Amino acid sequence: MRRTIDSIVDEEGLRQRLDRGERLRIKYGVDLTAPDLHLGHAVNLWLMRHLQEHGHKVVFLLGDLTTQVGDPTGKTETRPVLSREAIEANARAFLDQVQIVLNTDPAVFEVRRNSEWFGQMPIPELLGLFSMTTHAQLMARDMFRDRIAAGREIALHELTYPVLQGYDSFAMQSDLTIVGSDQLFNEMMGRQYQQRLGERPQSIITTVITPGLDGGPKQSKSIGNYVALTDTPIDKFGKIMSLADDLIGVWANAYTTLDEAALARIEDGTRSGGLAARDAKLAVAEAVVERYHGPTIAADERTRFLDVFSAGAEPDDIQTVTVPTEALTALNLLELVRPELSQGARRRLLAQGAVRVDGQTVNDPQESLALADGSTVRSGKRSWARIRVNQEP
């Protein structure tokens, strides 16, 4: 477990519970905002899965009430409040995604909602919780201090969020929680409430935060530098092959089950560069896909990638794009085959020589192209399209 652990709060207490053979209740709480789990989230999930295999129970806490408050962690502005319908849809999506890693057998998996206790808590009791927390404690959060320094407002309900998340640990009798380091403050509040209310405080494991695909501080949906758990095998493989060489070893350590000898070989290949670095990246991509989709699919994706992107072969599953005429400019064609890109991004692909029509490189955005049924368009490393010409006016 140490491989992806950053720190442990109350390690001695955790060891004692394990040595006594206690069956731990492991808190896994989520705000029901963006239900897109990625490899970074899965670091925590795999640690939980390991503990499940030793008989411990993951209590999956759906923060349906606290979502209406909005976790202010890492946010410079107050979050908008989601509708009840959106919260319920996100809850279903989260449950679907955690099953990719966690064992959902009721013996080792339980689902709770914090509306169970907050939805019926009398106001005097809630005020009693607030009385256990001081203004100075809340202002110790760097993100609150940063907002004040920048002259940005902090809404009163945001100040209550750490209190509510902390009380969750008491209400659900948490023995252990596994979180990213950005959630440590809130979970330390959980220890405080457990102690003040006469319960044994939970231990806390924080995990390593791994840079995103672009080398940014972490994987993020808003930046788009992540590999989602729901990505297809081909997308997982292709995204990891776009990883910068200096991150190959980091991702191998955090996101695979490769042994120490294999990790050492990957580090050696990365340092050597060239084909050795490419082979190291292939090993990581294959190991990640194998973890989620099995060894056969992983081996197939490796073969597919080498055939398509190294040998220049066309993939088997090219999308078909219908164009309205046989003659289009290169830029007009890209608008049809790559609608998700901005106009500037399409022009950059052309300028970089990354666009080929029937194997011929196209650079000029205004070049008139003679297209036929079955023409192929490659734009960038991983995007192919087969043309169907619509002859109707």
N, C-alpha and C positions, 0 to 999 in steps of 0.2 A: 504493500500500500504506500510505502514511502516514496515511490517513484513519482507520484503526482501530488504529494502533499507538500504544502508550503509551511504550515505551522499547525500546532495542536494546542488548544487552550484546555488545561486540566488533563494533560496526558496521563498523569498518575491515576486520577479517578477513572479514566476510561480503561486503563490496563486492569485496575482492580475489578471493575465490572466484568470484563472479559474473562479474567482469571477465575472469577466465581461462577462463570458459566451463565451469567444473566442473559436473558433474551432482550436485547436493546430495542427501544422504539426510536427510529431514526426519522427526524423531521426533514421533510422535503417540501418547502413552501414555495408557491409561485403566485405572482400577480398575474391576473388573466388579461394581460395586454396583448403583446405580440406572440402568438403561439408558434414560433418557429425555432425549434431547438436545433443547435448545431454541435459540431465536434467539441467546442469549448464547454458547452453545458454537459456534454456526455462524459467529461472527465469525472464530474461528481456522480453521475448516474452509474458509471462502471464501478466506482468505489462502493456505492450502495448495493449494486448487484453482487459484488464480492461478499459483502456482509450478509446479504439475503441467503447466499449459498451456505452460510454457516448458521442459518436459522434465525437471523435477526429480521425484524419487521420494518419496512419503509412505510411511514405514514405520509401519504401524499396530500398535502394541505392546499386546497384550492382557496386562494384569497379572494373570494367573491365579494366580501365586504370591503377589505382593504384596497381592492382594485378601484373602488369608487373614491378612495382617498388619493391614490396614486403615489407610488414609491418615488420620492424625490432624489434617490441615489443617482449621482452623476448628472443630474438635470440642472440646467441653468434657468429654466422657466417652469412655471406650474403646468402640470399635465392636464389635458382636457379630460373630463369625466366621461366614461363609456356608458352606453345604454345597457340596461339589463339584458337585452337580446344579444348584444355583442359579447357581453361577459359570458353568457351561457354557451354561445358558439365557440368562444375561445377555450372554455373549459373542456368541451368535447374534443377539440383539436389537441389540447395538451394530453388528455388521457390516451388518445390514439398514438401520439408520438412517444410517450414514455414507455409504452409497451415494446418499442423497438429494442430497448436495453433492459428494462426492469422486468422481473418476474411478477406477474399480477395475480398469482395464486393467493387467495385470501389468507392463507397461513402466514405469508410474508409480505402482504401488501394490503393497505387500508386507505380508503379515501375519506377525507373530512373536509368540511367547509368552515371558514371562521365566522360565517354568519350564524352558525349554530350557537355560539356563545355571545357574540357581539349583537346579534339581532334581537336578543331578549335581555341584554344587560341593562339594569336600571341606571338612570343618570347618576344617582349618588354613588353607586359602585364604580362607575367610570371616572367620576371626579376623584374617588379614592385612589385609583390607579395613577391619575395625573399628579396627585400629591406626593407620590413616591419618586418623582423625577423633577430635577431642578432645571432652571433655565441654563445654568452654566454647563450642565451635562449635555444638553442638546446643542449648545453653541460650540461644543468641542468637536462637532462634526465639521470636517474641512469643507464639505460642500455648502453647508450653511454659512460658514465664515466667508467663503469665496463669493457667495451671492451678495452678502452684505457689503463686502469690499467693492463689488462691482456696481453697487447701488440698485440691485434688483430686489424685488419684493419676495418675501416668504409668506405664503398663506398660512393661516393658523392651522388648517387641517393637515398641512404638510408636516408641521412640528409634531403632530400627534402620531405620525406614522411609525416612528421607532417604538413608541409606547405600545401601539396595537400589535406590531410584529413581535415585540418582546413578550407580550402577554400570551400570544399564540403558544409559545413554548410551554408555559405553565398549563394552559387549558388542555393541551393534547398530551401532556406528560412526556415531553421529549427527553430522551437520555443523551442523544447525540444529534448534531446537525452538521452537514457537510456543505460548505458554501464557498463562493469566491471571496477574496479578501475585501471586496467592496461592500459585502454584507456583514462584516465582522461587528461593526458598531451596533447594528440592530440585534444581532444574536447575543452580544454581551448584555444588552438590555434584557434579553430573555433570561440569562443567568441571574440578573439582579432581581427580576420579579419572582422567579422560582425560589430564591433564597428568602426574599421578604415575605412570601406567602407560605413558607414552611415546607417547600419541596426541595429535593436534591437537585442542584443545578446541572444543566446539560454540559457535556463536553462539546467543543467546537473544533472541527477540522476545516482549515482553509486550504484551497488547492491552488496550484500554479495557474497563472493566466498566460496563455500562449498568444504570441502575435498573430494577427490575421494574415490572409494570403498576400496582402500588399505590404506586410511588414509593420502595419499599424499596431497600436497598443493591444488590441484584442479583436476577435471576430465580432462583427456587428452587422445587423440587418440593414441599418441606415446607410452604412458605407458599402455594403455588398461584398465584403471581403471574407466570406465565411463558406463553410461546407455544411449544408443542412443535413440533418439525419434523414429527411425524406427525399433528398436528392437521389436520382437514379444512379446505378453503378457507373454508367458512362460519365455522368456529370461529376461524381465524386472523384473518379480517376483523372478526368481531364483537369479539374480545378487544382488538384494536388500537383499535377505535372506543371502547372503555371507558377508554383511556389518558387521564391528566390532561393538560390543555393544555400545561403547562410542560415536558412530556417529549416532545412531538411532534417537535421539531427534533432532539433527542438520538437518538431512535429512527430518524428519517429518515437521519441521518448514519451510524449504525452498521449498520443492517439493510437498507438499500436501495442501489441503484446509481444513484439519481437524480443528475443533474449539479449543479454548483454553482449554476446559475441557478435550478433547481427547488428546491434547498435554501433559497436566499434567499427565494423566494416563500413557502415553507412557514413560514419564520421570520416573515415579514411578516404572514402570515395569523394565526399564533399570537398575535402582539402585538396585532392588531386585535380579536381575540375574536369572539364571536357566530358568524354563518354563515361568516365567513372562517376562523375556527379550525376549524369543522366540516369545511370543504372541505379544509383543510390535512391534517386527520386522514384524510379519505377518500383523499387522494393517497398518504399513507404506507401505509395499509392496502392499497390497490390495488397499490402498488409491491412490497410484501412478498409478497402472494399471487402476483403475476406472476413474481417471482423463483423461486418454488418450483413453481408450477402452470401458468405460461404466461399470455399476455396475454388470451386469450379467456375463460378461467375468471375471471381477475381482473376483467375488465369486467362479466361476468355477476354476480359477487358485489357489485360496486358498485351495479348496478341493483337487485339483490335487496334489499340493505340499505336503499336509499332507498325502495323500494316498501313494505317491511315496517315499518321503524322510523321513517321520516319521514312517509310517506303513510298509515300505519296499516293497510295491507293485510295479509291473512293469508298466511303462507308456504305454499308448495306441499306441503312435506314435513312436515306436522304429525304428531307421534306420536299414536297412538290409545291411550287409557287406558280400561280396562273398570272400571266402578263397580258395586257390588253392589245398588244400589237407586236409585230416582228421587229420593229425598230424602236429602240429606246436609248437614251443617253446612259452612260455608266452610272451617273448619280441617280437618275430615275430608277434604274434597275435595283440599286442598293436600297432605295426607299421601299421597294417592294419586298426584297428578300431579308432586309435587316430593319424592320420597322421600329424595333426597340432602341436603336441608336439615334443619337442626335445627328443633325446635318454635319456638324463639325467632326464628329467621330467617323462618319462615312467618308468625308474628304481625307481624313488622316489615313484611313485604310488604303485609299487609292494612292495617296502620295507615298506611302510606305511600300508600295508594290505588293500589298497583301490581298489583292483582288485578282482572281483569274476566272476567265470565261472560256470553257472548253480547253483549259490548260494554258491559255495565253494571258499573260499579265496585262492588266488594264490600269493605266495611271491617270489619264485625262478624264475629269468628271464629265466633260461635255462630249466625249467621244461617242459617236453613234454606233450602236452594236447591232449586228444582224443576228437575231436569235431564231432558233428553231425548236420544235418540240424535242425534248430530251437533252437540250443544252444544260451543262452543269456550271454552277457558279460557286466558287470557293471565296469566302471573305473572312480573312483571319485564319487562325490555326484550327478552330474547331467548328466552323460554320459552313455547311454545304447546302445547296438547293438545286433541285432539278426543275427546269423550266417547262411549263406547258403554255403554249401560245393559244390564246383565245381569238379565233378568227371572226367571231361575230362582232358587228359594229357596236 
